[in-house]
Every structure is written in C-alpha cells, then in structure tokens.
Amino acid sequence: MSAAQRSSSKTKPKSGFHTARNAFLSGLLLLAPLAVTWLVFSWLITKVGGTFRPVFQVFAPESFKRENLELIWNVLTTIIVVGLVTLLGYVSRYVLSAYFGRTAERFIDNIPGVGSVYRWVKQIVDTFSAQKRNIFEKVVLVEYPAPGSWVVGFLTNRAAGEIQHRTENELVTVFIPTTPNPTSGFLLFYPQHRVTTLDMSVSEAMKLIISGGTVVPPWPPPPPTNPPFEIEAGEEDTPPRNDAS
C-alpha cells in the first residue's frame, strides 16, 4: 500500500456506528455521577426512613398514614434523623465536652500537690499558645527596676488615650514577665527612645525567662546561606591601578 493510500485510509471519516457509540459513552460518563448519587440517597432514604418511619408515624393522624405517602414519609423521617444526629453532635461537642472538661479540671485542682502543678503547667501552655503570643510584637530590653539593671520584656502596644496625652514623650507599653512563671508580671510605660529592640523571637525569650536564664539564644544569629553581593562605599569610584607606573 502506498503512502497516499495509507494517508487516505487514516483520514477516512468514521461510520455512524462509531459516532453513536462515542456519543453514548460520553452521555454515560456524564450521567454516572448523578446515577451513583441517586443510588446512595435512595439507599439512605430507604434504610433510614424505612427503619424509623413507624416511630414518627405514631404521632401523625390516620389520614397521613396512607401507602401512597410512603416515599414522603421516608424522606421526612430521614431529614428528622439527620437533624437529630447533627443536634446530638453539637450538644456533645459544645456542651457535654465543656461540662466534663470543667468537672475534670475541678477534680484535678482539688488533689493536693497535683492541683498546683497542673495550674502552673496550664498557665505556661496558655502563654505559649499562638493566640497569646500574638499580643507580643517584639522582644525588648529595658532598664528595670533601677538604672543599670536590665530585663527582657515584650512590646505589646503603643501608648494612647489619657496616658499618652498627659506625658511629653511618645510612650510604648512593655510587659515584664516574672521568672519562672511568665503569666504574671508588670505593665510599664517607657519612652520609645529608652527601649532597645532585640533580634530574638518571642519563643526564644520565653525559654530564656522560664529557664531562669539557663537557656540563652545563640548570638550573633547565623549568617544567611547566600549573602547578597555588596559593593563597598567608594569602591566604584576608585580608578584602576596602573602597576607599570
């Protein structure tokens, strides 16, 4: 067979049977998800509604118990059962869990020795939670309680309102935590120029405070792996050196 004959055979139009078969397969693929969804919901309505229908039909008038209303009763019963299960989930999640959680905490809190340790650990965990750490903007170093004495604190906000209005300098609010329990401390208002911002993160500062200074973050921080190329000041203006001269 020549190349022209092979080319003509490849471009020969498909028969009507092949076209109808491809169209049928396309329609089947389109209807398959709908058919599976229908089968699943039909099975659910038949099983759930058919099982629990007698329970709810007891409270209905006799005129609503006809055979031709069986499908409607199945659908209605399924909706009621799903709603009750969802309501039970909400109750167990937001009511029962909170109740049993408070009961368990009261029980642990009343155990001598264990209660104090539990409260202390719970306060530390709450302090390290993301929600609480978000209130700390930066780690700072300030003089406290006397000149020449330095403590690590957390910058929480800029002073505003009456406190800022009655002072001459621009103030910032700094929280000074205590050691080893950082959940308590002192709130101080410092002039912004007397606050030194540190490079350590909030988590590193928390570890430093809780450990009583035994866990110290490394300094200086490690350099970047690929430092950018920088030209020193005045280097581009230096004329090339002539060794021959």
N, C-alpha and C positions, 0 to 999 in steps of 0.2 A: 504493500500500500504506500502510495506516495505521500509526501509531506502535505500536499494540498488536500488530499483525501482525508488524512488524519485531522487536519485543521477543520475541515468542513464537518467531520463527524463529531468533533468536540463542541462546535457551536450549534449543533442541531437542537432545535427547541424541544423542550420536554413535552411529553404527552399529557393529555388531560388527566390520566390516572395519577401520575406523579404529582401534578399540581394539586389535585383534590386531596391526595394523601398528606402532602405538606401542610395544606390548609387545615386538615383535620387535626394533625399533630399540634399545630400552633394553637388551635382552639382548645385542645385538651390540656395543653400546658397552661393556658390562661384560666381554665375552669378548675384545674386540680386544687389550688389553694382554697377556692371557695367550697369545693366539694368536701375537702378534709375538714374545713371549719364547720360546715353544716353537720357532718357526721359526729364531730366532737360535741357540738352543742346539743344535737339530738340525743346522743347517748347520755349527756349530763342531765338534760331535762327529763328524760325517761326514767333514769335511775333515781335521781334525787327527788324530782317532783312526784314520780310514781310511788316512791317509798314513803314520803312524808305527807302525801296528799290526804290520806284518811285522818291524820292528826288535825289538820286545819279544816277539813270539811265538816267536822263535828259542830263547829261554831257557825256554819253557814245555813241559811234557810233551805228547805227541801227543793225549792224551785231552782236553786243553783247547783244541784247535785245530779243533773241530767248527764247522760252518757256523751251527748254531743259537745259538752263543755270540758271533756277530759283534758284536751290539749291546753286549754286556757288555764285549767287548774294546775296542770304540771308546770307551766311557765310561771304562774303566780307563786306556787309553792317553792320553786327553785329560787326565785328572786328573794322570797322571805328567808329561806335558809341561808343563802349567801349573805344577806344583810345581817342576820343574827350572828353568823360566824365572824363577820367583819367587826361587829359591835363587841363581841367577846374578845377579839384581838386587841381592840382599843382599850377595853377595860383592863385586860391583863397587862398591857404594856404601860399604861399611864396611871393606873390606879393601884392595882394589886402589887406591881413591882415597886412602886414608890412606897406603899404601905409596908411591905415586907422588908424593903431596904431600910426604912426608918426604924422598924422594930429590931432588925439585926444590929443596927448601929447603937441603939439604946442598950441592947443586951451586952454588946462588947464593951460599951462605955462604962457599964456598971461592974465589970470584972476588975478587981484590984490589981494595979500594976499594968495589966494589959490595956486598960482603957486609956491611960495617959500616953503610952507608946503609940496606940492606934491614932489618937488625936494628933500627936506630933507628926507622925508619918503622913497622915491625911492632909495636914496643912502644907507640908513640903510638896506633896504631889499636886495639890491645887495651885501652889505657887509656880511649879514648873509647867503647868498646863498652858497650851497655846493661848487660851483666852486671857489668862492673867498676864502672860509675858508680853502681850500686845500693848499693854498700857505703858511699858517701859520703852522709851525711844532710844536712848543711848546710855552707855556706861560712862560715868564721870568721876572725877577726883576733886574733892573739895576739902577745905580746912575745917576740921571739926574735932573736938569741941573747943579747941583753943588754937591760936595762931601757931603754926609749926607742926600741928598734928593733922594727919591726912586720913581720910576714909574714902572708901569706894561707895558710890551711890548710883541712883538711876534717875536720869532726866525723864520726868513724866509729862511736863506741860510748860507752857509759858504763862506767867502770872497775868491775871486780868482782873477786871472789876475794881472793887474798892481797894484791895491790897496794892495793886499796881498804881492806882490813882493817888494814893497817899505816900508814895515813895518817889524819889527823884530818879533812881537808876532803873533800867529795864531789868526785871526780875524773871527768874525761872524757878520752877518747883522741882526740888530734888528729894527723892525718898531715900533715907539712910536706913538700911535694914540692920537688924541685930544678928549676932552670931551665937549659936549655930542655927537659930530659928529665924529665917528671913521673912516670916509672915508678919512680924511686928517690927516697929522701927519708929523713925521720926520724919516728919514732913517739914522741910526747911525751904525758905525762900532766899535765894542767893542772887546777887548781881551777876549778870551774864559774864562779865569780864573776869570774875573770880572762879569760874567753873572751867575745869580742864577736861576736854573730851578724850576718852581712851579708845583704843582700837579693838579691845577685847569685846567679844559678844556677850549678850545677856546670860547665856547658858554658862559661859566660862566664868563670868563674875559671880553667878550663883554658886558654882562649885567652889570658888575661892572663899566665899562668905561662909557656906555651910561647913567646909572643912576647917575653918578657923585659920586659914592662911597656909595650910599644908599643901593644897593643890593649887599651884601657880601656873597660869597660862604661859606658854613659851613666848619669849621676846628676844630679838625682834621677830616679827612674823616671817615665815619663809618667803623668799622672793618668787615672783611668777616664773613659770617654766620657760616662757618665751618673752623676755622683756623687750619692749619696743626699742628700736634703734633711735637714738637721740644724738643730735649734733650739739656739741658744747658751744656755749655762747662765744662768739667771736671767731670760731673755727672757720666759718665760711668766708670771713673777710681776710684771713691770713694769706699773703701772697705765697706762691710756691717757692721753695728754697732752691737756689742755684748753687750746687756743690762745686761747679767749675770755678766760680768766683772765689 
